[in-house]
């Protein structure tokens, strides 16, 4: 069994990228928290700090797309 950590997209997590911890609200360089409370990787600390904002915007866009598809039926 391996201790290797993985990013959200399934690739091995690296120490050179940034992650957002949803439990603490902190940004770390490298995967410091468990995958279940980690968002990332992000290329910069600033991008990781905006992880929740980005996720919210994507979710709203997907919801709007779904509403439009339902109206087209």
N, C-alpha and C positions, 0 to 999 in steps of 0.2 A: 504494500500500500504506500502511496506517495503523499507527501505533505505539500505538494505543489498547489498553488492557489490559482484560480482562474478569474478572468474578467467577465463582465456581463455578456460578452459575445462568445464566450467559450474558449478564447485564447488564453494561454498562460499569462497571469498577471505579472507585470514587471515592476521593479523598484524605481524605474525612471518615470513612471506616470503617476498621476494624482487621482485620489479616490475620495468620495464623500461618504462619511459615516452617518447613516440616518438615525442612529441612536443618540449620538453625541452632538451631531451638527458640525463636526470638525472635519477638516480636510487633511489628508496625510499624503506623504510621498511614499509610494509603495503600498501594497495591500496590508494594512495593519489590523483590520477588523474582519469578522467572519463574512462570508459572501452574502449571507441573509440580511445584513445591515450595511452593505457596501454598494455604492453606485460608482460606476466608472469602468474603464479608465478614462481620464481626461488628459489632454496634452499639457494643460497649465493649471496652476493652483487656482487662478481666477475662474476658469471654466468649471472646475470641480466645485467651487463655492456656489456656483449658480445651478447645480445639479437639480435641485427641487424645482426651481423656476423653469428650467428647460423641460423637465418631465411634465410639469403642469401644462405648459404651452403645447407640447406634443399631444398630451391627452385631450386637451380642448380641441385641437385640430382634428384628431381622429374622431372625436364625438361629432363634430360638425360634418365630416365626411360621411359618417354613418347616417346622420339625419338626412343629408342630401340623397344618399342612396335609397333610403326608405321612402322619400317623397317621390322618387322616380319610378317606383313600383306601380 
